[in-house]
Amino acid sequence: MTGFRADVVIIDDPIRGRAEAESMVARAHLWDWFNADLLIRLKPRGVVVLIATPYHEDDCARRVLRIGACYAYRQLLRRRMP
């Protein structure tokens, strides 16, 4: 990611499918990107909207839901679609 800091970041399906979700290396890479690259580019009151299918218990979407609004997360909106 490059550019200016963001008020809102929308992430749509960061995992391509179940095969990628089953890869521990792919999950770790996505989580590292989320924390090290994406969150530091948010403005102080920035919001991340994560739209994802939770394929695995330890994927990025489930990790975010587990830790909720802790440490670097400014705000987390959670909606369940039917």
C-alpha positions as CSV (number, residue, x, y, z in Angstrom):
1,M,0.0,0.0,0.0
2,T,1.2,3.5,-0.8
3,G,-0.3,6.9,-0.6
4,F,-1.9,9.0,2.0
5,R,-3.3,7.9,5.4
6,A,-6.9,6.7,5.3
7,D,-10.1,7.5,7.1
8,V,-11.7,4.3,5.9
9,V,-10.1,1.2,4.5
10,I,-12.3,-1.4,2.9
11,I,-11.0,-5.0,2.5
12,D,-13.1,-7.3,0.4
13,D,-12.3,-11.0,0.6
14,P,-8.6,-11.0,1.4
15,I,-8.4,-14.8,1.2
16,R,-9.0,-16.3,-2.2
17,G,-10.6,-19.5,-1.0
18,R,-10.4,-22.5,1.3
19,A,-7.1,-23.8,0.0
20,E,-5.4,-20.5,0.8
21,A,-7.2,-20.3,4.2
22,E,-5.8,-23.8,5.1
23,S,-2.2,-22.5,4.5
24,M,-0.7,-21.4,7.8
25,V,1.9,-19.4,5.8
26,A,-0.7,-17.6,3.9
27,R,-2.7,-16.8,7.0
28,A,0.4,-15.5,8.8
29,H,1.4,-13.4,5.8
30,L,-2.1,-11.8,5.6
31,W,-2.1,-11.1,9.4
32,D,1.3,-9.6,9.3
33,W,0.2,-7.3,6.3
34,F,-2.9,-6.3,8.2
35,N,-1.0,-5.3,11.3
36,A,2.3,-4.0,9.9
37,D,1.2,-2.3,6.7
38,L,-2.5,-1.6,6.8
39,L,-3.2,-0.4,10.4
40,I,-0.3,2.1,10.5
41,R,-1.8,3.8,7.4
42,L,-5.1,4.6,9.2
43,K,-5.7,8.1,10.5
44,P,-6.1,8.3,14.3
45,R,-9.9,7.8,14.1
46,G,-9.7,5.6,11.0
47,V,-12.0,2.6,10.4
48,V,-11.3,-0.8,8.8
49,V,-14.3,-2.5,7.1
50,L,-13.4,-6.2,6.6
51,I,-15.7,-8.2,4.3
52,A,-14.7,-11.8,4.4
53,T,-15.8,-15.4,4.4
54,P,-14.5,-17.0,7.6
55,Y,-12.9,-20.1,6.1
56,H,-10.7,-21.1,8.9
57,E,-10.7,-20.6,12.7
58,D,-7.4,-18.7,12.6
59,D,-7.9,-16.6,9.5
60,C,-7.7,-12.8,9.6
61,A,-11.5,-12.2,9.9
62,R,-11.8,-14.5,12.9
63,R,-8.7,-13.0,14.6
64,V,-10.1,-9.5,14.2
65,L,-13.4,-10.7,15.7
66,R,-11.6,-12.5,18.6
67,I,-9.6,-9.5,19.7
68,G,-12.3,-6.9,18.9
69,A,-11.4,-3.3,19.5
70,C,-8.1,-4.1,21.3
71,Y,-4.8,-2.2,20.9
72,A,-4.4,-0.8,17.4
73,Y,-8.0,-1.2,16.2
74,R,-9.8,2.1,16.2
75,Q,-13.2,0.7,15.6
76,L,-14.7,-2.6,14.5
77,L,-18.1,-2.9,13.0
78,R,-19.4,-6.5,12.8
79,R,-22.4,-7.5,10.8
80,R,-23.6,-11.0,10.0
81,M,-25.3,-11.5,6.7
82,P,-28.1,-14.1,6.5
